[in-house]
Every structure is written in C-alpha cells, then in structure tokens.
C-alpha cells in the first residue's frame, strides 16, 4: 500500500512519518517527505531521533529520487542533516557498504552540480561526512 505523505509540522509528526517510511522501506515516500520539508527545519524536526536506518533511507531517497531532478535540494538536505543531533553517531555506525552509498550520492551531486552550491561547498561537506 502506498504511503500518503503530508507535510509534518512538528518533530512528533515528522517522527511518525519517518517511522512509517522506514518500516515500509518506501524510498519514494521518503523522497516526497524530503521534497516537502524545508531543509533548514530538518535538525529541529529530527530532534534526537536520527538513527542509522533513517540516515540511510534519507541517503538512498536523495540518491534515487531527488538528486537527478533537484541537486540543490539534495545538497541542502545533506548540509542540514549534518547539523542534526546524533549525526556523528549515525555516521560512525555506518558500514563500509553504507558509506559507499553516501560517497555515491556525493559523486552524483558533483556530476549534477548547479549554481545552488559550488564544488568547494561540496568538498567541505564531504569532509563533514568523513569521506
């Protein structure tokens, strides 16, 4: 069954939607959620709920559904994701394979680079992601 995604207005609602998306592993629904969420609000909406699985479905959704259409939005989400509480913890718990997925997303951002971010910005963010 396709998840119906509406814009969450607070961390609780955002958490509910993320849990549903994560349980169903619905990357398209996750991408829809990310498209309707202001990247600047991500750290507040995630609160202290950033887990490895959620981190990963964000990365996969951005890679599959967002970066090709809107690389600027994908970059913004990665930038603000790195400002979230527990970001360092989630990053530290990624497996080698999962880190490669993050690396792949950065490569796509590099290939699709537009005027919303520079390659220097991307390189700085890559360091934050320890790649």
Protein Blocks (a to p, Z undefined) as FASTA:
>chain_A
ZZdddddfbfklmmmmmmmmmmnopaklmmmmmmmpcfklmmmmnmmmbcfklmmmmmmm
mmmmmmmmmmmlmmmmmmmmmmpghklmmmmmpcfklmmmmmmmmmmmmmmocfkbcfkl
mmmmmmmnoZZ
